[in-house]
Amino acid sequence: MGAALLSDLGTEIAIPVCAVIGIVFSLVQWFLVSRVKVSPEHAELSLGSKNGKNGYNDHLIEEEEGINDHNVVAKCADIQNAISEGATSFLFTEYQYVGIFMVAFAILIFLFLGSVKGFSTKNQPCTYDKEKLCKPALATAIFSTVSFLLGAVTSVLSGFLGMKIATYANARTTLEARKGVGKAFITAFRSGAVMGFLLAANGLLVLYITINLFKLYYGDDWEGLFEAITGYGLGGSSMALFGRVGGGIYTKAADVGADLVGKVERNIPEDDPRNPAVIADNVGDNVGDIAGMGSDLFGSYAESSCAALVVASISSFGLTHDFTSMCYPLLISSMGILVCLITTLFATDFFEIKAVKEIEPALKNQLIISTVLMTVGVAIVTWTCLPSSFTIFNFGVQKVVKNWQLFLCVCVGLWAGLIIGFVTEYYTSNAYSPVQDVADSCRTGAATNVIFGLALGYKSVIIPIFAIAISIFVSFTFAAMYGIAVAALGMLSTIATGLAIDAYGPISDNAGGIAEMAGMSHRIRERTDALDAAGNTTAAIGKGFAIGSAALVSLALFGAFVSRAEITTVDVLTPKVFIGLIVGAMLPYWFSAMTMKSVGSAALKMVEEVRRQFNTIPGLMEGHTKPDYATCVKISTDASLREMIPPGALVMLTPLIVGIFFGVETLSGVLAGSLVSGVQVAISASNTGGAWDNAKKYIEAGASEHARSLGPKGSDPHKAAVIGDTIGDPLKDTSGPSLNILIKLMAVESLVFAPFFATHGGLLFKI
C-alpha cells in the first residue's frame, strides 16, 4: 500500500498553521477596511486622499458639486449605526431562542445515544472489527454532545462575525464610492474576504483541535472518535437552519413591505428615507444574506468533513492509524485557504478596476482563478498525503483505490461547482437573454412576467443536476461514499473566496441604501447600483454552490448513515422504503409552504404599518418628518422569531419521529426522497427569484435601447417587474436557500442518531 510523503508531525503542523494564516489574513483585510473613516473630522485622512490605483487619486464627487462633505459623512455614520444596532439586537434575540433549543437538543443527543447500551460504561466490541474492543456507547453520547455544542457555537460565531464586519463596512463602501467605483469595490470585497477567511479558518481550526482533544481519550479507537465528531456537523447545520429561516423571514418581510408600498403605491425610490421599512430592509440584508449564509456554508463544510472522516475511520486509514491520510479532508481545506488567499489578491492588489463594466468580470475571475489554482493544490495534497493505493469501506467490503482516483473525485466536485456557478449566472444575470426575456415579458403585465420567471427557474435546474449526477457517478465509481464526501469538499474547498463574493453583495446593497438615505449625489448611487447588480448575480452563484454542495454532502451523509445503521441494501420496492421515499419527496414542498406563508403574513403586517405611517404622519411624503423606523424593525423581528419555529421543528423532528416509529429502512427512504426533490425545488426557487430581481434592475438601469423601451421607473412594465421581484424575494432569499439546509440537516441528524434508531427504532413494526 505504501505510505504518505508528509509525516504525521508535518500534518499536525500544516493544518493549524494554514488556519492561523487564514485568520491573520482576514484581520489584515479588516485593518485595511478600518482605515476608511466614518467620522467627519477624519474624512480627509481616509485612504482616498492618497495617490495610487483603483481610484485613489479621484476627486470627491461632492468637491466637484460643492456639497457639504462633513454633513454627508455624519449622515452615513448615523444610518450605519442604526443598521448595526438593529442587526445586533435581532441576532442576540434570535440566539437566545436558539440557545434554549441548543441545550435541549444536546440533552436529547446524550439520552438517545447513551441509552443504546443502557448507559453502560463497559468497553464493547467494535462495529467493524469484533475482535477489538472500542470505547463504551456512553462515551460516544458524551463526546457527540460536546462536538454538537462546539459546532453550534462555531456556526453562531461565524454568522455573528460576518454580520458585524458587513455592518462595519457598508457606510465605508458608500463613502469610498465618492472617490471611484474601484475604491468602493475594494472596500466591499475586502470586507467580504474578512468573513470568508474567518469562517473557513475557524471551522477548520475548531474541528482539528476537537479531533486532537478527543484523541486523548479515544486513543486507537478511531471508529468511536470520528463517530463522536459527527455531532460537529449537526451543531453547525441546526444553527444554520434557524439563522437562514429566521433571517430570511426578517429580510423579506421588510423588503416586500418597502417595495409594495414605497415603489408601487407611492412611486418613491428604493431605500428612500421617507419609507418607514427602509432601515428594517437594510438590517434584513445582514441577518439573512450574511449571518444566515455564513452559518449555512459553515454547516456544509463541517458536514462534508465529518462524512469523509467517518467513512475513512473504518477504511485502511483508520484501521492502520495513518493520521496524515486520515486528515486528507482537512488538508484539502487547508490548501483551500492558501489558494483563496492568493486569489483574493487578484481582486484587491494585482489588478485595478476603473469602470463599472469591469466589476462583474472581476468577481467571476475569482471563481475561475480559485478553481484552477485549487486543482494544482489538490494534486499536491493528494501526492504528498496519500499512499499510492489504499482501501475504502464500501457497504461491508473494502474497495482498493489509487490516489489519482481520489484526486479526480475532489476535482470533479470542484469543477462541477464552477459549472453550477456559471449556469446560475447565465440564468440570473441581466447580461444574458434569459433575464432579458423575463424583462421583455413585463410589457404585457405581471402575469406574463410570473409565467416567464417560473419557466426560467424550472429550465435552470437541468444542467446543474447533470453536473451533480456526473460528479456522483465518477466519485462513487472511483471511491464509493468516501469519493462523494471528498467531491463535496472539493466543491467547498474554495469556500473563503465563495463567501467573500457572496458577502460582497449585501454589503454593496446596504451601501446603495445608505447613499440614498444620506441624500448623496445621483452619480454615487449609480456606482453603488452597479456594485449591487454585480453582487446580486454573485449571490445567486453562491446559492448555487451551497445547493450543489448540499446535494453531495447529503448523499455522503446518507451513505455513512446506511453503514452505521447496518442496512445492507435500500430496496425502493419494499413498502417500508417506498412510503419513506414519497413522504421525503413531499417535505421540501411542505417546508417551502411554511416559510413562504411566514414571509407573506409578516409582509402583510409590514405593508399595513407602512401604509398607516404614510397616511397618518403629517409631512412624511414631503420629507419634513422622519418615519417611525423602530416599529417596522420590531414587526420584522417579532414575526421572524415566531415564524421560524414551525419550519425548524418540521426539519428537526422528522428524522426522530420516522426513526423511532418506522425504523431505519423507512428513514433511508425519507432521506433519499427529500434529497432528490429538495435539490430541484431549491435550484428553481433561487434562480427564479434571482431572475425576477435582475429583470427589474435591467429595466431600472436602462443601459440598453431594449431596457430603455421598457422603462423608466414607474412605467407599467417597471411596475410589473417590481411585482415579479416581490414574489421572487421569499423564493430566492427564504425558501430556496433554506432547503439545502433541510436536506443536509435531516441526513446528519439521522447519522448521529443511527445507533439509537438501529437498536430501538421501528416501534410500529414491532407491535
Summary of the structure (lengths in Angstrom):
residues: 767
radius of gyration: 25.5
end to end distance: 49.6
largest distance: 84.0
contacts: 3238
relative contact order: 0.13
helix: 82%
strand: 2%
